[in-house]
């Protein structure tokens, strides 16, 4: 009975946050009718702010986006595509806003049921972003669905593998992991950059596309600078 009630509460939480975002979007669309580019930019700002308010670090959002761009450029992707990738890499995790904060920030190991809820952020984000109908949100929707898929098929939510996973998702999978591990979070301290490098190399050809890992290693100094850069000068002193 308690489990059923908890699940119901989680569903209500997800719906409330989805409705809140949809209401803000409707207001935004009413304000900016004549310029799709401006609307898309404002939408990205709003989604980024929603992630920040839900507990995602502001620096981390920007750094994952910048690392994604560095990797995209190194892999020979065009300037226009990398522009879009950088913006999409700020908002692909919007599904987390629809996950209960108590679970999102929990220090103890998640229960099986809680982990199932967390995994749903990939679908929630995908459908929500896809519904917006802009090039950047379309790319972000793909990344939302696939950024936890593994190169060897061992990820989630649908166990895609290898080149079945979109290139943008393969890039953000590395950038996301680096950005997360570089910062402390409930139940885990921040990793050193050297330890992160070892992890990324170890997971090449298993969790990560080996070509993306190669691009990461070629650009490791540039990426380290991105991670050390303070976007908010009062934060991120632990790695200096």
Secondary structure, DSSP 4 states (H G I P E B T S, - for coil): -HHHHHHHHHHHHHHHHHHHHHHHHHHHHHH--S-HHHHHHHHHHHHHHHHHHTT--HHHHHHHHHHHHHHHHHTT--HHHHHHHHHHHHHTTGGGGGS-HHHHT--SPPPHHHHHHHHTHHHHHHHHHHTT--HHHHHHHHHHHHTT--TTS-SSSS---GGGS-HHHHHHHHHHHHHHHTS-BTTBPPPPHHHHHHHHHHTBTTTB-HHHHHHHHHTHHHHHHHHH--SSTTS--TT-
